[in-house]
Amino acid sequence: MPAPKSSRPTQRDIAEIAGVSITTVSHVVNGTRAVAEETKAAVLRAIETTGYTGDAIARSLVTGGTRTLGVAISLVANPYFAALMQAIEREAANAGYTILLADTHDAVDTERATVRTLRSRRVDGLLLTPAPGDGSVISELVALDVPTVLVDRVATRGDVDQIGAENIQATSALTAHLASLGHRRIGMISGAPGLSTSEERTLGYRLGLGRAGLTWTDELVACGQSSRDGGALALSTLFALPEPPSALVVGNDSMMVGVLHEARRRGMRIGHDLPVVVYDDVEWADLVDPPLTTMAQPIEEIGRQAVRLLLARIADPERKPETVRLAPTLRHRASCGCPHVHPQS
């Protein structure tokens, strides 16, 4: 058997060793055309013999896996996802895997395209933050038996692994806290429609009102589209009411940025003219004046457990799907209007 001509084998070397054309090697590696089993076996033996590492797909044909995990996530939706990605990447690296990242832009069509692109790279499994939509991408992954874990946005289905923070009780607690301070018209800026996180946090707000003996009023909920500009517009909408809210629950940190800007433009003092609490905690939450009372998601743990769930699914495709909910932590600071609160980090 001829030896490779260089210290790093190429497809030409593989072709010479296997006694086939470079085109045939390409077809075997990329799966672009059917190749006779005997010929394919010769190419795979050549790849294994040479330790060919020029193509992750070629390695996957020999080892049965690429040691890569695909992540389809919206990078522009929320700074929270950047921190989540760091946690995912660290855990994957600790397990000997690399990450292939694709941005879904929170759009179903883009999500479908990016997921199929990741699958074409033969990733061993997928971590997906579902875009708001009809769920067809998830159904496709389940039907094809692609190891998949839904991250952050938990779907109402039991046939796929998923992990996220608990939203309903946490937002109920934020709402109840404002009610305990005497507020009776508590408004909410909710996230983009179609997201499970938006729906659950709005439900939690409604639950908190009920527990405090307060009545749900549609006009006190304004959609902030999970964005900074949407948060600013939602605050303007609420304060255009004949009787604006006396306190506010904000559904995520991106919308909170918009609230802060719009409040400043109006000359309103957060914590004084408008007590505010927010679901999500960011690095600057205790640096603004006043520091923000938040519900902090366990981002690091969500990322770690997401990777572990996916690796468990890859190792045992028949295991029962799990849905994991992790409790967030209340960071009680001063934006809620409480007197004599010591800032917490």
C-alpha atoms as one frame of an Amber mdcrd trajectory, in Angstrom:
protein
   0.000   0.000   0.000   1.567   3.334  -1.011   2.359   5.758   1.748   0.880
   9.258   1.797   3.020  11.846   0.052   2.869  14.386   2.858   2.679  14.450
   6.644  -0.918  15.585   6.350  -2.929  13.227   4.128  -5.172  14.728   1.461
  -8.082  13.390  -0.546  -5.593  12.674  -3.365  -3.618  10.438  -0.985  -6.821
   8.664   0.029  -7.706   8.128  -3.638  -4.282   6.607  -4.421  -4.373   4.285
  -1.390  -7.921   3.116  -2.110  -7.284   2.814  -5.852 -10.159   5.127  -6.774
 -10.572   8.602  -8.217 -10.563  11.798  -6.140 -14.164  12.299  -7.289 -15.138
   8.978  -5.735 -13.448   9.946  -2.450 -15.413  13.202  -2.503 -18.678  11.349
  -3.053 -17.974   9.045  -0.119 -16.963  11.897   2.181 -19.829  14.212   1.273
 -22.509  11.642   0.539 -23.275  13.330  -2.780 -23.688  10.128  -4.823 -24.197
   6.447  -4.127 -20.941   4.462  -4.196 -20.581   0.670  -4.333 -20.188  -0.794
  -0.855 -16.838  -2.404  -1.684 -15.474   0.898  -3.017 -16.824   2.835  -0.055
 -15.231   0.342   2.339 -11.852   0.808   0.598 -12.088   4.592   0.973 -13.026
   4.320   4.659 -10.106   1.955   5.307  -7.770   4.446   3.665  -9.133   7.278
   5.800  -8.711   5.237   8.959  -5.231   4.002   8.010  -3.851   7.460   7.269
  -5.548   9.260  10.125  -6.922  11.701   7.561  -8.086  14.824   9.460  -8.599
  17.249   6.627 -12.351  16.910   6.779 -14.554  16.489   9.849 -17.121  14.678
   7.733 -14.517  12.101   6.680 -13.662  11.473  10.307 -17.343  11.024  11.082
 -17.612   8.254   8.498 -14.972   6.268  10.366 -15.748   7.157  13.983 -19.513
   7.459  13.702 -19.457  11.042  15.042 -17.907  14.428  14.383 -17.540  15.406
  18.073 -19.392  18.590  17.203 -22.656  19.975  18.544 -24.809  22.374  16.554
 -26.336  25.387  18.277 -29.181  27.253  16.558 -29.934  30.375  18.547 -30.917
  34.008  18.033 -27.806  36.031  18.773 -29.501  39.408  18.327 -32.585  38.793
  20.462 -31.130  39.317  23.919 -27.726  39.715  25.626 -28.806  36.782  27.802
 -28.094  34.439  24.907 -24.462  35.553  24.655 -23.904  34.500  28.277 -25.780
  31.257  27.606 -23.525  30.501  24.628 -20.410  30.940  26.761 -21.720  28.394
  29.256 -22.640  25.945  26.483 -19.244  26.246  24.832 -17.355  25.688  28.092
 -19.341  22.577  28.959 -19.013  21.180  25.433 -15.252  21.760  25.440 -14.942
  19.997  28.794 -16.642  16.993  27.206 -14.334  17.057  24.169 -16.819  18.601
  21.731 -16.654  21.685  19.558 -19.576  23.967  18.756 -20.985  24.974  15.383
 -23.095  28.088  15.891 -25.867  29.332  13.605 -27.964  32.481  14.108 -31.704
  31.936  13.599 -32.583  35.657  13.858 -35.699  34.445  15.698 -37.399  33.756
  12.348 -38.912  30.362  11.480 -37.665  30.306   7.865 -34.130  31.218   8.921
 -34.293  28.712  11.752 -35.283  25.943   9.336 -32.411  26.818   6.988 -29.799
  27.037   9.745 -30.895  23.750  11.320 -30.652  21.973   7.973 -27.235  23.509
   7.399 -26.029  22.216  10.766 -27.445  18.778   9.989 -25.607  18.775   6.663
 -22.395  19.246   8.647 -23.258  15.996  10.432 -23.254  17.429  13.928 -23.802
  14.795  16.586 -26.729  16.704  18.088 -28.497  20.068  18.222 -29.203  22.674
  20.876 -32.087  24.841  19.695 -33.717  27.966  21.053 -36.998  27.804  19.126
 -38.112  30.827  17.148 -41.721  31.920  17.646 -43.795  30.026  15.104 -45.539
  26.772  14.319 -42.987  24.332  15.760 -42.486  22.488  12.461 -38.697  22.556
  12.824 -38.914  20.749  16.160 -41.309  18.186  14.695 -38.919  17.586  11.797
 -35.985  16.988  14.149 -38.031  14.587  16.287 -39.281  12.691  13.211 -35.714
  12.298  11.932 -34.435  11.142  15.343 -31.885  13.965  15.482 -30.617  14.263
  19.091 -32.059  17.633  20.120 -32.441  19.728  23.263 -34.617  22.831  23.365
 -32.956  25.542  25.440 -34.583  28.453  27.292 -37.928  28.319  25.465 -39.715
  25.184  26.589 -42.383  23.802  24.266 -45.674  22.238  25.316 -44.689  18.778
  24.133 -43.192  15.724  25.759 -41.275  14.122  22.894 -38.082  16.177  23.091
 -35.526  17.067  25.779 -35.729  20.650  26.957 -34.397  22.931  29.652 -35.164
  26.448  30.808 -35.717  28.643  33.813 -38.970  28.571  35.747 -41.011  31.589
  34.616 -44.513  31.471  36.074 -43.876  31.347  39.821 -40.882  33.673  39.487
 -42.877  36.410  37.725 -45.743  35.869  40.151 -43.311  36.583  42.990 -42.117
  39.806  41.331 -45.721  40.965  40.900 -46.694  40.000  44.438 -43.719  41.961
  45.761 -45.002  45.152  44.146 -48.487  44.432  45.464 -47.086  44.003  48.980
 -45.806  47.569  48.731 -49.356  48.809  48.269 -49.579  49.062  44.480 -52.987
  48.340  42.977 -52.391  49.245  39.324 -49.395  47.145  38.390 -48.546  47.138
  34.694 -46.531  44.654  32.678 -44.354  44.937  29.585 -44.523  41.485  28.012
 -42.209  39.842  25.502 -42.707  38.942  21.860 -45.863  36.945  21.160 -45.423
  33.279  20.294 -42.531  32.741  22.721 -43.158  30.338  25.578 -41.149  32.609
  27.886 -43.409  35.575  27.053 -46.563  33.552  27.636 -45.341  32.044  30.898
 -44.166  35.335  32.373 -47.443  37.007  31.471 -49.275  34.111  33.116 -47.073
  34.548  36.179 -47.917  38.258  36.311 -51.617  37.389  36.148 -51.179  34.770
  38.869 -49.388  37.286  41.079 -52.236  39.757  40.685 -54.759  37.103  41.671
 -52.784  36.077  44.718 -52.750  39.718  45.821 -56.495  40.063  45.295 -56.048
  42.333  42.279 -58.007  42.204  39.040 -56.419  41.472  35.661 -56.864  44.410
  33.261 -55.914  44.030  29.595 -54.954  47.675  29.231 -52.213  47.301  31.822
 -50.273  44.810  29.666 -48.267  46.258  26.753 -46.183  44.105  24.408 -42.545
  45.170  24.238 -41.582  42.658  21.507 -38.642  41.461  23.675 -36.578  44.410
  22.399 -35.171  47.719  23.601 -37.258  49.845  21.223 -40.317  47.759  21.998
 -39.825  48.334  25.710 -39.665  52.099  25.227 -42.802  52.090  23.078 -44.654
  49.892  25.575 -43.877  52.306  28.407 -45.239  55.170  26.293 -48.393  53.131
  25.630 -48.975  52.457  29.314 -48.424  56.087  30.254 -50.867  57.267  27.619
 -53.644  55.632  29.671 -56.012  57.928  31.595 -54.779  56.147  34.726 -51.226
  54.847  34.177 -49.800  52.027  36.283 -48.165  52.918  39.581 -45.570  50.152
  39.262 -44.247  47.936  36.503 -43.097  44.362  35.816 -40.775  44.119  32.788
 -40.473  40.764  31.001 -36.755  40.827  30.103 -33.592  42.905  30.287 -33.649
  44.115  26.664 -37.039  45.735  27.212 -35.769  47.120  30.513 -33.119  49.088
  28.629 -35.899  50.717  26.588 -37.853  51.460  29.760 -34.833  53.184  31.313
 -34.294  55.347  28.233 -37.949  56.298  27.893 -38.263  57.022  31.608 -35.257
  59.320  31.437 -36.683  61.089  28.386 -39.874  61.723  30.334 -38.021  62.889
  33.433 -39.349  59.959  35.463 -37.289  58.536  38.310 -37.235  54.749  38.454
 -37.959  53.556  41.987 -39.560  56.876  42.916 -41.979  58.004  40.222 -42.168
  54.465  38.850 -41.178  51.379  40.870 -39.962  48.652  38.490 -38.977  44.980
  38.721 -37.576  42.917  35.831 -37.263  39.265  34.912 -33.559  38.820  33.988
 -30.405  40.043  35.605 -27.455  41.628  33.806 -24.005  42.781  34.849 -25.070
  46.410  34.999 -28.258  45.794  37.028 -26.634  46.956  40.269 -24.755  49.830
  38.599 -27.727  51.921  37.453 -29.390  54.386  39.829 -31.304  52.959  41.525
 -30.031  49.367  41.198 -32.596  47.062  39.607 -34.662  44.497  41.469 -34.449
  41.455  39.209 -35.178  37.757  38.883 -31.826  36.272  37.866 -31.843  33.181
  35.675 -29.230  30.471  36.407 -27.652  30.935  32.980 -24.469  28.989  33.680
 -26.390  25.984  34.968 -28.863  26.077  32.068 -25.957  25.955  29.607 -24.199
  23.138  31.454 -27.277  20.983  31.817 -28.340  21.596  28.216 -25.077  20.085
  26.964 -25.304  17.200  29.434 -28.877  16.435  28.338 -27.788  16.407  24.714
 -24.816  14.125  25.347 -27.066  11.773  27.313 -29.474  11.684  24.354 -26.616
  10.963  21.920 -25.376   8.148  24.149 -28.845   6.645  24.640 -31.333   7.579
  21.883 -34.081   5.514  23.562 -34.036   7.300  26.909 -37.224   9.047  28.016
 -37.278  12.772  27.106 -36.788  15.155  30.022 -38.060  18.651  30.719 -35.864
  20.460  33.261 -36.848  23.693  34.973 -34.323  25.621  37.057 -35.383  28.192
  39.640 -34.209  31.792  39.217 -33.071  33.926  42.157 -34.610  37.204  43.335
 -32.055  40.008  43.471 -33.747  42.535  45.762 -32.331  45.981  45.127 -33.961
  49.423  45.042 -35.806  49.943  41.747 -38.940  48.403  43.290 -39.190  51.425
  45.568 -38.366  49.638  48.793 -36.761  51.983  51.341 -33.394  51.151  52.877
 -32.581  48.283  50.524 -28.914  47.312  50.396 -27.835  46.624  46.778 -27.215
  42.966  45.961 -24.970  41.547  43.272
